[in-house]
């Protein structure tokens, strides 16, 4: 989550709470029995639906979805173009030095396959399988929060019915009525809030981040296969830029020229150093 999102979320929560305060006595909106009814019911149903390890993994993934940042498509394209130029000038084995500098574990694994000389079909099969199972695992985690979101309003309604039953049993007793009416009303509110303000946004965040990661993985897959087939770097750039929006392509078109100049200067420097060594060895003899 970027700091814009965090700041906007905090502002929205503050305004949301102020709206409760302006509606009357804010203490009326806090009801512990109603909250306990919903939370116990929601998580009890979830524990019957999923193993504890799966729920723990889902909350871990949710935390990472908000705290970890993905590399941008621009960064991945720049790295792939750099790898392409390096492999054409210095050979595939030179990419082994780049493994530890990779900003993505998926890219690091793809480079290892390249250096180990796997065939094109083997690379495509292995990386496609990894992408498929990654998407499936994330889908399981997302489904946990969608299940919580579906059950929260239902348990809010159940808690409301419990409050109404208590209300009916205490007709004629003002004390019982005053204790049970807040449970009946607030339980429904809590259920809807938990569903639409907590669980559904978390599930959507996991889904959105998974889609972005899959897009980056497809970008890596296309780039690595092109490097394996020794596709011309210019053609690779055109292929990779198709993953970007039209407004982002212009800013990335200079990458390949810069990378080629960098490796050209490196080669010139290496030739100059080699020539100097040869000259010194001749003079010494």
C-alpha positions in Angstrom: 0.0 0.0 0.0 1.4 3.4 -1.0 1.4 6.3 1.5 -1.3 8.0 -0.6 -3.6 5.0 0.1 -2.7 4.9 3.8 -3.3 8.6 4.2 -6.6 8.5 2.3 -7.8 5.5 4.3 -7.0 7.2 7.6 -8.8 10.4 6.5 -11.9 8.3 5.4 -11.9 6.4 8.8 -11.8 9.7 10.7 -14.6 11.2 8.6 -16.6 8.0 9.1 -16.2 8.1 12.9 -17.1 11.8 12.9 -20.4 10.9 11.1 -21.3 8.6 14.0 -20.5 11.4 16.5 -22.7 13.9 14.6 -25.5 11.4 14.6 -25.8 11.5 18.4 -24.1 9.9 21.4 -21.2 7.9 19.9 -21.2 5.5 22.9 -24.4 4.1 21.6 -22.6 2.6 18.6 -20.3 0.5 20.7 -21.9 -2.8 21.8 -19.5 -5.6 23.0 -22.1 -8.4 23.1 -23.1 -7.8 19.5 -19.5 -7.6 18.4 -18.7 -10.9 20.2 -21.7 -12.6 18.6 -20.5 -11.7 15.1 -16.8 -12.3 15.5 -17.2 -15.7 17.2 -19.7 -16.8 14.6 -17.7 -15.6 11.6 -14.4 -17.1 12.6 -16.1 -20.3 14.0 -17.6 -20.8 10.5 -14.3 -20.1 8.9 -12.5 -22.7 11.1 -15.1 -25.2 10.0 -14.4 -24.3 6.4 -10.6 -24.1 6.2 -7.7 -25.7 8.1 -6.0 -23.4 10.6 -2.8 -23.4 8.5 -4.7 -22.1 5.5 -6.3 -19.3 7.5 -2.9 -18.4 8.9 -1.4 -18.3 5.4 -4.3 -16.1 4.2 -3.7 -13.5 6.9 0.0 -13.6 6.1 -0.6 -13.0 2.4 -3.0 -10.2 3.3 -0.4 -8.5 5.4 2.2 -8.8 2.6 -0.3 -7.4 0.0 -0.4 -4.2 2.0 3.2 -4.0 3.1 5.3 -5.3 0.2 5.9 -3.4 -3.0 6.1 -5.0 -6.4 8.7 -3.9 -9.0 7.2 -1.9 -11.8 6.9 -3.1 -15.4 9.4 -0.5 -16.4 12.0 -1.9 -14.1 11.4 -5.5 -15.3 11.6 -4.4 -19.0 14.9 -2.5 -18.3 16.4 -5.6 -16.6 15.3 -7.9 -19.4 16.7 -5.7 -22.1 20.0 -5.4 -20.1 20.1 -9.2 -19.9 19.4 -9.5 -23.6 22.2 -7.2 -24.6 24.6 -8.9 -22.1 23.8 -12.4 -23.3 24.3 -11.4 -27.0 27.6 -9.7 -26.3 29.1 -11.9 -23.5 27.1 -15.2 -23.8 24.4 -16.8 -21.7 26.8 -17.9 -19.0 27.4 -14.2 -18.2 23.9 -14.0 -16.9 24.9 -16.1 -13.8 26.4 -13.0 -12.3 23.0 -11.3 -12.5 21.0 -13.8 -10.5 21.8 -12.2 -7.1 20.9 -8.8 -8.5 17.4 -9.8 -9.6 14.6 -7.9 -8.0 12.1 -10.8 -8.4 12.3 -14.4 -7.2 10.5 -15.5 -10.4 13.1 -13.7 -12.5 15.9 -15.2 -10.5 14.5 -18.7 -11.1 14.1 -18.0 -14.8 17.7 -16.9 -15.1 18.8 -20.1 -13.4 17.0 -22.1 -16.0 18.7 -20.0 -18.7 22.2 -20.5 -17.3 21.6 -24.2 -16.7 20.8 -24.5 -20.5 17.3 -25.8 -20.2 15.5 -25.9 -23.6 12.9 -23.4 -24.7 10.0 -25.9 -24.1 11.4 -26.9 -20.7 11.7 -23.2 -19.6 8.2 -22.4 -20.8 6.7 -25.5 -19.1 8.4 -24.9 -15.8 7.6 -21.2 -15.6 4.1 -21.7 -16.8 3.5 -24.4 -14.1 4.9 -22.0 -11.4 2.6 -19.2 -12.6 -0.4 -21.6 -12.5 0.2 -22.9 -9.0 1.0 -19.4 -7.8 -2.4 -18.2 -9.0 -4.1 -21.2 -7.4 -2.5 -20.6 -4.1 -3.4 -16.9 -4.1 -6.9 -17.9 -5.1 -7.3 -20.0 -2.0 -6.1 -17.2 0.2 -8.5 -14.7 -1.5 -11.4 -17.2 -1.0 -10.8 -17.2 2.8 -11.6 -13.5 3.0 -14.5 -13.7 0.6 -16.0 -16.4 2.8 -15.6 -14.2 5.8 -17.2 -11.3 3.9 -20.2 -13.5 3.0 -20.8 -14.8 6.5 -20.4 -11.5 8.4 -23.8 -10.0 7.4 -25.5 -13.4 8.0 -24.1 -13.6 11.6 -25.1 -10.0 12.1 -28.7 -10.9 11.3 -28.4 -13.9 13.6 -27.2 -11.7 16.4 -30.0 -9.2 15.7 -32.5 -12.1 16.0 -31.0 -13.0 19.4 -31.5 -9.4 20.5 -35.1 -9.4 19.3 -35.8 -12.6 21.1 -34.4 -11.1 24.3 -36.5 -8.0 23.6 -39.7 -10.0 23.3 -39.0 -12.0 26.4 -38.6 -8.7 28.4 -41.8 -6.9 27.2 -42.9 -4.9 30.1 -39.4 -4.7 31.7 -37.8 -1.4 30.5 -34.3 -2.6 31.7 -34.3 -5.7 29.5 -35.6 -3.7 26.5 -32.8 -1.1 26.9 -30.2 -3.9 27.0 -31.4 -5.9 24.1 -32.4 -3.2 21.5 -28.7 -2.1 21.0 -27.7 -5.7 20.4 -30.5 -6.2 17.8 -29.7 -3.0 15.9 -25.9 -2.8 16.2 -25.3 -6.5 15.3 -26.6 -5.9 11.7 -24.4 -2.8 11.4 -21.3 -4.6 12.6 -21.9 -7.5 10.2 -22.2 -5.2 7.2 -19.2 -3.1 8.2 -17.0 -6.1 8.7 -18.0 -7.5 5.3 -17.8 -4.4 3.2 -15.2 -2.3 5.1 -12.7 -5.0 6.1 -13.0 -8.5 4.5 -14.0 -7.6 0.9 -11.4 -4.9 0.5 -8.7 -7.3 1.8 -9.9 -10.0 -0.7 -9.9 -7.4 -3.5 -6.4 -6.2 -2.6 -5.1 -9.8 -2.7 -6.8 -10.3 -6.1 -5.5 -7.1 -7.5 -1.9 -7.7 -6.4 -2.0 -11.3 -7.8 -3.1 -10.0 -11.2 -0.2 -7.5 -11.2 2.3 -10.2 -10.2 1.0 -12.6 -12.9 1.4 -9.8 -15.5 5.0 -9.3 -14.4 5.6 -13.0 -14.5 4.3 -13.1 -18.1 6.6 -10.3 -18.9 9.6 -12.2 -17.5 8.5 -15.4 -19.3 8.3 -13.6 -22.7 11.7 -11.9 -22.1 13.5 -15.0 -21.0 12.2 -17.1 -23.9 13.3 -14.4 -26.3 16.8 -14.3 -24.7 17.0 -18.1 -25.0 16.0 -17.9 -28.7 18.6 -15.1 -29.2 15.9 -12.7 -30.5 17.3 -9.4 -31.7 17.2 -6.9 -28.8 15.3 -4.4 -30.9 12.5 -6.9 -31.5 12.5 -7.9 -27.9 12.0 -4.3 -26.9 9.0 -4.0 -29.2 7.5 -7.2 -27.7 8.0 -6.1 -24.1 6.7 -2.6 -24.7 3.4 -4.1 -25.7 2.8 -4.9 -22.1 2.8 -1.2 -21.2 0.2 1.5 -21.7 0.8 3.7 -24.7 1.7 6.7 -22.4 4.5 4.6 -20.7 6.1 3.3 -23.9 7.7 6.5 -25.0 9.5 6.9 -21.7 11.0 3.3 -22.1 12.1 3.5 -25.7 15.4 5.1 -24.7 16.3 2.1 -22.5 17.8 -0.1 -25.2 20.0 2.7 -26.6 21.4 3.5 -23.2 22.0 -0.2 -22.4 23.8 -0.8 -25.7 26.0 2.3 -25.1 26.8 1.0 -21.6 28.0 -2.4 -22.9 29.8 -0.8 -25.8 31.8 1.4 -23.4 32.5 -1.6 -21.2 33.9 -3.5 -24.2 36.0 -0.5 -25.3 37.4 -0.3 -21.7 38.2 -4.0 -21.7 39.9 -3.8 -25.1 42.0 -0.8 -23.9 43.0 -2.6 -20.7 43.9 -5.7 -22.7 45.9 -3.7 -25.1 47.8 -2.0 -22.3 48.7 -5.3 -20.7 49.9 -6.7 -24.1 52.0 -3.5 -24.6 53.6 -3.8 -21.1 54.4 -7.5 -21.6 56.1 -6.7 -25.0 58.2 -4.0 -23.4 59.2 -6.3 -20.6 60.4 -8.9 -23.0 
